[in-house]
Amino acid sequence: MVHPPESSHDHWRIAVTLGDPRGIGPEVMPKAVEGLLKEIPREALLFLGPEGMDPGLAPFQSVGSWDGTEAGAGRVSVDAIRRGVDLALQGEVGAIVTGPSHKPAIQAAGWNVPGQTELLRDLSGVSDVGMLMSSEKTRVGGPLRVLLATTHIPLRDLFRHLTADLLLRQSRLLAQALESDWGITGPRVGLCAVNPHASDGGLFGSEEEELFRPVVTQLRSEGLSVEGPLPADTVFHRALQGELDAVVAPYHDVGMAAFKSVSFGTGVNVTLGLPFIRTSPDHGTAFDIAGTGQADPGSAREALLLAARLVRRRFDTQFGRQ
């Protein structure tokens, strides 16, 4: 993995992209920053977005003008992310917090990727990334961190993607991030089963025995603290009770349903495996309420706070600073 070089620049600086100019990103990202200027100083922030959208709260760099079209909206969204990645790889920033973008607009701009996570992977030149949904304080108290092993795919295609190799790679990414960025020694990871009641000894499927158990055995042989496969109807409760530091969910909705039930409005999307920290609010562009003043900046605020926490931890550890 390539790491940003140590230099005279401040590794704790955070680039903030405004997202799709038609959505709520240009509203919620500045509101979130405005509410955090006691915790994160202005000079530690850099806004990236279209010309004419400078929030006036911190340094701003324009990535060009928006021509009013969907493809144009996708282009300025992507250009802000590209600029942020360039700055991160040059050591100018240590983290990127991305405003919500519109997947069809990104594709209309010529980028054949499912979303920002895959775009960041390709721009950074890494092979593996993970989509971790994190809420450090949920509605029931304790934290919940859920890694989505598979993301935006139809359920009927699940077993074309959910393989032992994928579960191994995603679990390793998760354990590494929990140690290096969260500072959790010997993190405890739970693998969520795919069948009801973890198949109940084979009554409801064979995937738990044939797919999951060899993965758990392999990960334990590598020294990782992993449990599973654990039934979906209990694993998230166990995590919320503090028995697990994170859960690997086999497909999108089983993870997101549990996660958003206890963290709606405060959840954060974290991309694992990048040579810099990346967080994002856990909501989309919300075109229907953009410009009405109804958008809640809570998730954007949490994304900024978590980015600041993680970037400090990662670079203090990397460069031997405490």
Contacts in CASP RR format, 6 or more apart in sequence:
PFRMAT RR
TARGET T0000
AUTHOR 0000-0000-0000
METHOD contacts of the structure
MODEL  1
MVHPPESSHDHWRIAVTLGDPRGIGPEVMPKAVEGLLKEIPREALLFLGP
EGMDPGLAPFQSVGSWDGTEAGAGRVSVDAIRRGVDLALQGEVGAIVTGP
SHKPAIQAAGWNVPGQTELLRDLSGVSDVGMLMSSEKTRVGGPLRVLLAT
THIPLRDLFRHLTADLLLRQSRLLAQALESDWGITGPRVGLCAVNPHASD
GGLFGSEEEELFRPVVTQLRSEGLSVEGPLPADTVFHRALQGELDAVVAP
YHDVGMAAFKSVSFGTGVNVTLGLPFIRTSPDHGTAFDIAGTGQADPGSA
REALLLAARLVRRRFDTQFGRQ
1 126 0 8 1.000
1 273 0 8 1.000
1 275 0 8 1.000
2 89 0 8 1.000
2 124 0 8 1.000
2 125 0 8 1.000
2 126 0 8 1.000
2 275 0 8 1.000
3 275 0 8 1.000
3 318 0 8 1.000
4 11 0 8 1.000
4 88 0 8 1.000
4 89 0 8 1.000
4 90 0 8 1.000
4 91 0 8 1.000
4 94 0 8 1.000
4 275 0 8 1.000
4 276 0 8 1.000
5 91 0 8 1.000
6 319 0 8 1.000
7 91 0 8 1.000
9 91 0 8 1.000
9 92 0 8 1.000
10 44 0 8 1.000
11 91 0 8 1.000
11 93 0 8 1.000
11 94 0 8 1.000
11 311 0 8 1.000
11 315 0 8 1.000
11 319 0 8 1.000
12 44 0 8 1.000
12 94 0 8 1.000
12 95 0 8 1.000
12 308 0 8 1.000
12 311 0 8 1.000
12 312 0 8 1.000
12 315 0 8 1.000
13 44 0 8 1.000
13 45 0 8 1.000
13 46 0 8 1.000
13 92 0 8 1.000
13 93 0 8 1.000
13 94 0 8 1.000
13 95 0 8 1.000
14 40 0 8 1.000
14 44 0 8 1.000
14 45 0 8 1.000
14 46 0 8 1.000
14 93 0 8 1.000
14 94 0 8 1.000
14 95 0 8 1.000
14 96 0 8 1.000
14 97 0 8 1.000
14 304 0 8 1.000
14 307 0 8 1.000
14 308 0 8 1.000
14 311 0 8 1.000
15 46 0 8 1.000
15 48 0 8 1.000
15 83 0 8 1.000
15 84 0 8 1.000
15 87 0 8 1.000
15 88 0 8 1.000
15 93 0 8 1.000
15 95 0 8 1.000
15 96 0 8 1.000
15 97 0 8 1.000
16 29 0 8 1.000
16 33 0 8 1.000
16 45 0 8 1.000
16 46 0 8 1.000
16 47 0 8 1.000
16 48 0 8 1.000
16 58 0 8 1.000
16 96 0 8 1.000
16 97 0 8 1.000
16 99 0 8 1.000
16 304 0 8 1.000
17 29 0 8 1.000
17 47 0 8 1.000
17 48 0 8 1.000
17 49 0 8 1.000
17 77 0 8 1.000
17 80 0 8 1.000
17 81 0 8 1.000
17 84 0 8 1.000
17 96 0 8 1.000
17 97 0 8 1.000
17 98 0 8 1.000
17 99 0 8 1.000
18 25 0 8 1.000
18 26 0 8 1.000
18 29 0 8 1.000
18 47 0 8 1.000
18 48 0 8 1.000
18 49 0 8 1.000
18 50 0 8 1.000
18 53 0 8 1.000
18 55 0 8 1.000
18 80 0 8 1.000
18 99 0 8 1.000
19 25 0 8 1.000
19 26 0 8 1.000
19 29 0 8 1.000
19 49 0 8 1.000
19 77 0 8 1.000
19 80 0 8 1.000
19 98 0 8 1.000
19 99 0 8 1.000
19 100 0 8 1.000
19 101 0 8 1.000
19 285 0 8 1.000
20 73 0 8 1.000
20 74 0 8 1.000
20 77 0 8 1.000
20 100 0 8 1.000
20 101 0 8 1.000
20 102 0 8 1.000
20 105 0 8 1.000
20 285 0 8 1.000
21 49 0 8 1.000
21 50 0 8 1.000
21 53 0 8 1.000
21 66 0 8 1.000
21 68 0 8 1.000
21 73 0 8 1.000
21 76 0 8 1.000
21 77 0 8 1.000
22 73 0 8 1.000
22 102 0 8 1.000
22 285 0 8 1.000
22 287 0 8 1.000
22 290 0 8 1.000
23 100 0 8 1.000
23 102 0 8 1.000
23 285 0 8 1.000
23 286 0 8 1.000
23 287 0 8 1.000
23 290 0 8 1.000
24 100 0 8 1.000
24 283 0 8 1.000
24 284 0 8 1.000
24 285 0 8 1.000
24 286 0 8 1.000
24 289 0 8 1.000
24 290 0 8 1.000
24 291 0 8 1.000
24 295 0 8 1.000
25 99 0 8 1.000
25 100 0 8 1.000
25 285 0 8 1.000
25 290 0 8 1.000
25 295 0 8 1.000
25 300 0 8 1.000
26 53 0 8 1.000
26 55 0 8 1.000
27 290 0 8 1.000
27 291 0 8 1.000
27 293 0 8 1.000
27 295 0 8 1.000
27 297 0 8 1.000
28 99 0 8 1.000
28 281 0 8 1.000
28 295 0 8 1.000
28 296 0 8 1.000
28 297 0 8 1.000
28 298 0 8 1.000
28 299 0 8 1.000
28 300 0 8 1.000
29 47 0 8 1.000
29 55 0 8 1.000
29 97 0 8 1.000
29 99 0 8 1.000
29 297 0 8 1.000
29 300 0 8 1.000
30 47 0 8 1.000
30 55 0 8 1.000
30 56 0 8 1.000
30 57 0 8 1.000
31 295 0 8 1.000
31 297 0 8 1.000
31 300 0 8 1.000
31 301 0 8 1.000
32 297 0 8 1.000
32 298 0 8 1.000
32 300 0 8 1.000
32 301 0 8 1.000
32 303 0 8 1.000
32 304 0 8 1.000
33 40 0 8 1.000
33 45 0 8 1.000
33 47 0 8 1.000
33 55 0 8 1.000
33 57 0 8 1.000
33 58 0 8 1.000
33 304 0 8 1.000
34 57 0 8 1.000
35 301 0 8 1.000
36 301 0 8 1.000
36 304 0 8 1.000
36 305 0 8 1.000
37 57 0 8 1.000
39 305 0 8 1.000
39 308 0 8 1.000
40 304 0 8 1.000
40 305 0 8 1.000
40 308 0 8 1.000
42 57 0 8 1.000
42 58 0 8 1.000
42 59 0 8 1.000
43 58 0 8 1.000
43 59 0 8 1.000
44 308 0 8 1.000
45 57 0 8 1.000
45 58 0 8 1.000
45 59 0 8 1.000
46 58 0 8 1.000
46 59 0 8 1.000
46 60 0 8 1.000
46 61 0 8 1.000
46 87 0 8 1.000
46 93 0 8 1.000
47 54 0 8 1.000
47 55 0 8 1.000
47 56 0 8 1.000
47 57 0 8 1.000
47 58 0 8 1.000
47 59 0 8 1.000
47 60 0 8 1.000
47 61 0 8 1.000
48 60 0 8 1.000
48 61 0 8 1.000
48 63 0 8 1.000
48 80 0 8 1.000
48 83 0 8 1.000
48 84 0 8 1.000
49 60 0 8 1.000
49 61 0 8 1.000
49 62 0 8 1.000
49 63 0 8 1.000
49 64 0 8 1.000
49 76 0 8 1.000
49 79 0 8 1.000
49 80 0 8 1.000
50 62 0 8 1.000
50 63 0 8 1.000
50 64 0 8 1.000
50 65 0 8 1.000
50 66 0 8 1.000
50 76 0 8 1.000
50 80 0 8 1.000
51 62 0 8 1.000
51 64 0 8 1.000
51 65 0 8 1.000
51 66 0 8 1.000
52 62 0 8 1.000
52 65 0 8 1.000
54 60 0 8 1.000
54 62 0 8 1.000
61 83 0 8 1.000
63 76 0 8 1.000
63 79 0 8 1.000
63 80 0 8 1.000
63 82 0 8 1.000
63 83 0 8 1.000
64 76 0 8 1.000
64 79 0 8 1.000
65 76 0 8 1.000
66 72 0 8 1.000
66 73 0 8 1.000
66 76 0 8 1.000
70 102 0 8 1.000
70 104 0 8 1.000
70 105 0 8 1.000
70 108 0 8 1.000
71 105 0 8 1.000
71 108 0 8 1.000
71 109 0 8 1.000
71 110 0 8 1.000
72 105 0 8 1.000
72 108 0 8 1.000
72 109 0 8 1.000
73 102 0 8 1.000
73 105 0 8 1.000
73 109 0 8 1.000
74 101 0 8 1.000
74 102 0 8 1.000
74 105 0 8 1.000
74 106 0 8 1.000
74 108 0 8 1.000
74 109 0 8 1.000
75 109 0 8 1.000
77 101 0 8 1.000
77 102 0 8 1.000
77 105 0 8 1.000
77 106 0 8 1.000
77 109 0 8 1.000
78 101 0 8 1.000
78 106 0 8 1.000
78 109 0 8 1.000
78 111 0 8 1.000
78 119 0 8 1.000
81 96 0 8 1.000
81 98 0 8 1.000
81 101 0 8 1.000
81 116 0 8 1.000
81 119 0 8 1.000
81 120 0 8 1.000
81 123 0 8 1.000
82 123 0 8 1.000
84 93 0 8 1.000
84 96 0 8 1.000
85 96 0 8 1.000
85 120 0 8 1.000
85 123 0 8 1.000
85 124 0 8 1.000
85 276 0 8 1.000
87 93 0 8 1.000
88 94 0 8 1.000
88 95 0 8 1.000
88 96 0 8 1.000
88 275 0 8 1.000
88 276 0 8 1.000
89 124 0 8 1.000
89 275 0 8 1.000
89 276 0 8 1.000
93 276 0 8 1.000
94 276 0 8 1.000
94 277 0 8 1.000
94 311 0 8 1.000
94 315 0 8 1.000
95 276 0 8 1.000
95 277 0 8 1.000
95 278 0 8 1.000
95 279 0 8 1.000
95 307 0 8 1.000
95 308 0 8 1.000
95 310 0 8 1.000
95 311 0 8 1.000
96 120 0 8 1.000
96 276 0 8 1.000
96 277 0 8 1.000
96 278 0 8 1.000
96 279 0 8 1.000
96 307 0 8 1.000
97 278 0 8 1.000
97 279 0 8 1.000
97 280 0 8 1.000
97 300 0 8 1.000
97 303 0 8 1.000
97 304 0 8 1.000
97 307 0 8 1.000
98 116 0 8 1.000
98 278 0 8 1.000
98 279 0 8 1.000
98 280 0 8 1.000
99 280 0 8 1.000
99 281 0 8 1.000
99 300 0 8 1.000
100 280 0 8 1.000
100 281 0 8 1.000
100 283 0 8 1.000
100 284 0 8 1.000
100 285 0 8 1.000
100 286 0 8 1.000
101 115 0 8 1.000
101 116 0 8 1.000
101 285 0 8 1.000
102 285 0 8 1.000
102 287 0 8 1.000
103 114 0 8 1.000
103 115 0 8 1.000
106 113 0 8 1.000
106 115 0 8 1.000
106 116 0 8 1.000
106 119 0 8 1.000
107 113 0 8 1.000
111 119 0 8 1.000
113 119 0 8 1.000
113 122 0 8 1.000
114 151 0 8 1.000
114 152 0 8 1.000
115 152 0 8 1.000
116 280 0 8 1.000
117 129 0 8 1.000
117 130 0 8 1.000
117 131 0 8 1.000
117 151 0 8 1.000
117 269 0 8 1.000
117 271 0 8 1.000
118 129 0 8 1.000
120 129 0 8 1.000
120 271 0 8 1.000
120 274 0 8 1.000
120 278 0 8 1.000
121 127 0 8 1.000
121 128 0 8 1.000
121 129 0 8 1.000
121 271 0 8 1.000
121 274 0 8 1.000
124 274 0 8 1.000
124 275 0 8 1.000
124 276 0 8 1.000
126 273 0 8 1.000
126 274 0 8 1.000
126 275 0 8 1.000
128 169 0 8 1.000
128 170 0 8 1.000
128 173 0 8 1.000
128 273 0 8 1.000
129 173 0 8 1.000
129 271 0 8 1.000
129 272 0 8 1.000
129 273 0 8 1.000
129 274 0 8 1.000
130 147 0 8 1.000
130 148 0 8 1.000
130 170 0 8 1.000
130 173 0 8 1.000
130 174 0 8 1.000
130 271 0 8 1.000
130 272 0 8 1.000
130 273 0 8 1.000
131 147 0 8 1.000
131 148 0 8 1.000
131 151 0 8 1.000
131 269 0 8 1.000
131 270 0 8 1.000
131 271 0 8 1.000
131 272 0 8 1.000
132 145 0 8 1.000
132 146 0 8 1.000
132 147 0 8 1.000
132 148 0 8 1.000
132 174 0 8 1.000
132 177 0 8 1.000
132 246 0 8 1.000
132 269 0 8 1.000
132 270 0 8 1.000
132 271 0 8 1.000
132 272 0 8 1.000
133 145 0 8 1.000
133 146 0 8 1.000
133 147 0 8 1.000
133 148 0 8 1.000
133 255 0 8 1.000
133 256 0 8 1.000
133 259 0 8 1.000
133 263 0 8 1.000
133 267 0 8 1.000
133 268 0 8 1.000
133 269 0 8 1.000
133 270 0 8 1.000
133 282 0 8 1.000
134 143 0 8 1.000
134 144 0 8 1.000
134 145 0 8 1.000
134 146 0 8 1.000
134 267 0 8 1.000
134 268 0 8 1.000
134 269 0 8 1.000
134 270 0 8 1.000
134 306 0 8 1.000
135 143 0 8 1.000
135 144 0 8 1.000
135 145 0 8 1.000
135 259 0 8 1.000
135 262 0 8 1.000
135 263 0 8 1.000
135 266 0 8 1.000
135 267 0 8 1.000
135 268 0 8 1.000
135 302 0 8 1.000
136 143 0 8 1.000
136 302 0 8 1.000
136 306 0 8 1.000
137 143 0 8 1.000
137 266 0 8 1.000
138 144 0 8 1.000
138 240 0 8 1.000
138 262 0 8 1.000
138 263 0 8 1.000
138 266 0 8 1.000
139 262 0 8 1.000
139 263 0 8 1.000
140 240 0 8 1.000
140 262 0 8 1.000
141 240 0 8 1.000
142 240 0 8 1.000
142 242 0 8 1.000
144 236 0 8 1.000
144 239 0 8 1.000
144 240 0 8 1.000
144 247 0 8 1.000
144 258 0 8 1.000
144 259 0 8 1.000
144 262 0 8 1.000
144 263 0 8 1.000
145 178 0 8 1.000
145 239 0 8 1.000
145 245 0 8 1.000
145 246 0 8 1.000
145 247 0 8 1.000
146 236 0 8 1.000
146 239 0 8 1.000
146 246 0 8 1.000
146 247 0 8 1.000
146 248 0 8 1.000
146 249 0 8 1.000
146 255 0 8 1.000
146 256 0 8 1.000
146 258 0 8 1.000
146 259 0 8 1.000
147 170 0 8 1.000
147 171 0 8 1.000
147 173 0 8 1.000
147 174 0 8 1.000
147 246 0 8 1.000
147 247 0 8 1.000
147 248 0 8 1.000
147 249 0 8 1.000
147 272 0 8 1.000
148 249 0 8 1.000
148 251 0 8 1.000
148 252 0 8 1.000
148 255 0 8 1.000
148 256 0 8 1.000
149 162 0 8 1.000
149 166 0 8 1.000
149 167 0 8 1.000
149 170 0 8 1.000
149 248 0 8 1.000
149 249 0 8 1.000
149 250 0 8 1.000
149 251 0 8 1.000
150 158 0 8 1.000
150 161 0 8 1.000
150 162 0 8 1.000
150 166 0 8 1.000
150 250 0 8 1.000
150 251 0 8 1.000
150 252 0 8 1.000
151 252 0 8 1.000
152 252 0 8 1.000
153 161 0 8 1.000
153 251 0 8 1.000
153 252 0 8 1.000
155 251 0 8 1.000
155 253 0 8 1.000
158 194 0 8 1.000
158 250 0 8 1.000
158 251 0 8 1.000
159 207 0 8 1.000
162 194 0 8 1.000
162 211 0 8 1.000
162 250 0 8 1.000
162 251 0 8 1.000
163 211 0 8 1.000
164 211 0 8 1.000
164 214 0 8 1.000
164 215 0 8 1.000
167 191 0 8 1.000
167 211 0 8 1.000
167 212 0 8 1.000
167 215 0 8 1.000
167 248 0 8 1.000
167 250 0 8 1.000
168 215 0 8 1.000
168 218 0 8 1.000
168 219 0 8 1.000
170 248 0 8 1.000
171 189 0 8 1.000
171 191 0 8 1.000
171 215 0 8 1.000
171 219 0 8 1.000
171 224 0 8 1.000
171 226 0 8 1.000
171 248 0 8 1.000
172 219 0 8 1.000
172 222 0 8 1.000
172 224 0 8 1.000
173 272 0 8 1.000
173 273 0 8 1.000
174 187 0 8 1.000
174 189 0 8 1.000
174 246 0 8 1.000
174 248 0 8 1.000
174 272 0 8 1.000
175 186 0 8 1.000
175 187 0 8 1.000
175 189 0 8 1.000
175 224 0 8 1.000
176 272 0 8 1.000
176 273 0 8 1.000
177 270 0 8 1.000
177 272 0 8 1.000
177 273 0 8 1.000
178 184 0 8 1.000
178 186 0 8 1.000
178 187 0 8 1.000
178 189 0 8 1.000
178 245 0 8 1.000
178 246 0 8 1.000
179 185 0 8 1.000
179 186 0 8 1.000
179 187 0 8 1.000
180 313 0 8 1.000
180 314 0 8 1.000
180 317 0 8 1.000
181 277 0 8 1.000
181 310 0 8 1.000
181 313 0 8 1.000
181 314 0 8 1.000
182 245 0 8 1.000
182 310 0 8 1.000
182 313 0 8 1.000
183 313 0 8 1.000
184 245 0 8 1.000
186 224 0 8 1.000
186 225 0 8 1.000
187 225 0 8 1.000
187 245 0 8 1.000
187 246 0 8 1.000
188 225 0 8 1.000
188 226 0 8 1.000
188 227 0 8 1.000
188 243 0 8 1.000
188 244 0 8 1.000
188 245 0 8 1.000
188 246 0 8 1.000
189 219 0 8 1.000
189 224 0 8 1.000
189 225 0 8 1.000
189 226 0 8 1.000
189 227 0 8 1.000
189 244 0 8 1.000
189 245 0 8 1.000
189 246 0 8 1.000
189 247 0 8 1.000
189 248 0 8 1.000
190 226 0 8 1.000
190 227 0 8 1.000
190 228 0 8 1.000
190 230 0 8 1.000
190 235 0 8 1.000
190 239 0 8 1.000
190 244 0 8 1.000
190 246 0 8 1.000
190 247 0 8 1.000
190 248 0 8 1.000
191 212 0 8 1.000
191 215 0 8 1.000
191 216 0 8 1.000
191 226 0 8 1.000
191 227 0 8 1.000
191 228 0 8 1.000
191 229 0 8 1.000
191 230 0 8 1.000
191 247 0 8 1.000
191 248 0 8 1.000
192 229 0 8 1.000
192 230 0 8 1.000
192 231 0 8 1.000
192 232 0 8 1.000
192 235 0 8 1.000
192 236 0 8 1.000
192 247 0 8 1.000
192 248 0 8 1.000
192 249 0 8 1.000
192 250 0 8 1.000
192 254 0 8 1.000
192 255 0 8 1.000
193 199 0 8 1.000
193 207 0 8 1.000
193 208 0 8 1.000
193 212 0 8 1.000
193 228 0 8 1.000
193 229 0 8 1.000
193 230 0 8 1.000
193 231 0 8 1.000
193 232 0 8 1.000
193 235 0 8 1.000
193 250 0 8 1.000
194 207 0 8 1.000
194 208 0 8 1.000
194 211 0 8 1.000
194 212 0 8 1.000
194 229 0 8 1.000
194 250 0 8 1.000
194 251 0 8 1.000
195 204 0 8 1.000
195 205 0 8 1.000
195 207 0 8 1.000
195 208 0 8 1.000
196 204 0 8 1.000
196 231 0 8 1.000
196 232 0 8 1.000
197 203 0 8 1.000
197 204 0 8 1.000
197 231 0 8 1.000
197 233 0 8 1.000
198 208 0 8 1.000
198 228 0 8 1.000
198 229 0 8 1.000
198 230 0 8 1.000
198 231 0 8 1.000
199 205 0 8 1.000
199 206 0 8 1.000
199 207 0 8 1.000
199 208 0 8 1.000
199 209 0 8 1.000
201 208 0 8 1.000
201 209 0 8 1.000
202 208 0 8 1.000
202 209 0 8 1.000
208 229 0 8 1.000
212 228 0 8 1.000
212 229 0 8 1.000
213 228 0 8 1.000
213 229 0 8 1.000
216 226 0 8 1.000
216 227 0 8 1.000
216 228 0 8 1.000
216 229 0 8 1.000
219 226 0 8 1.000
220 226 0 8 1.000
227 244 0 8 1.000
230 238 0 8 1.000
232 249 0 8 1.000
232 254 0 8 1.000
232 258 0 8 1.000
235 244 0 8 1.000
235 247 0 8 1.000
236 247 0 8 1.000
236 255 0 8 1.000
236 258 0 8 1.000
236 259 0 8 1.000
238 244 0 8 1.000
239 245 0 8 1.000
239 246 0 8 1.000
239 247 0 8 1.000
240 262 0 8 1.000
247 255 0 8 1.000
249 255 0 8 1.000
249 256 0 8 1.000
249 258 0 8 1.000
259 267 0 8 1.000
259 282 0 8 1.000
260 267 0 8 1.000
260 282 0 8 1.000
263 282 0 8 1.000
265 282 0 8 1.000
265 283 0 8 1.000
265 296 0 8 1.000
265 298 0 8 1.000
265 299 0 8 1.000
265 302 0 8 1.000
266 298 0 8 1.000
266 299 0 8 1.000
266 302 0 8 1.000
267 281 0 8 1.000
267 282 0 8 1.000
267 299 0 8 1.000
267 302 0 8 1.000
267 303 0 8 1.000
268 279 0 8 1.000
268 280 0 8 1.000
268 281 0 8 1.000
268 282 0 8 1.000
268 299 0 8 1.000
268 302 0 8 1.000
268 303 0 8 1.000
268 306 0 8 1.000
269 279 0 8 1.000
269 280 0 8 1.000
269 281 0 8 1.000
269 282 0 8 1.000
269 303 0 8 1.000
270 277 0 8 1.000
270 278 0 8 1.000
270 279 0 8 1.000
270 280 0 8 1.000
270 306 0 8 1.000
270 310 0 8 1.000
271 278 0 8 1.000
271 279 0 8 1.000
271 280 0 8 1.000
276 311 0 8 1.000
277 307 0 8 1.000
277 310 0 8 1.000
277 311 0 8 1.000
277 314 0 8 1.000
278 307 0 8 1.000
279 303 0 8 1.000
279 304 0 8 1.000
279 306 0 8 1.000
279 307 0 8 1.000
279 310 0 8 1.000
280 303 0 8 1.000
281 298 0 8 1.000
281 299 0 8 1.000
281 300 0 8 1.000
281 302 0 8 1.000
281 303 0 8 1.000
282 299 0 8 1.000
283 299 0 8 1.000
286 295 0 8 1.000
289 295 0 8 1.000
315 321 0 8 1.000
316 322 0 8 1.000
END
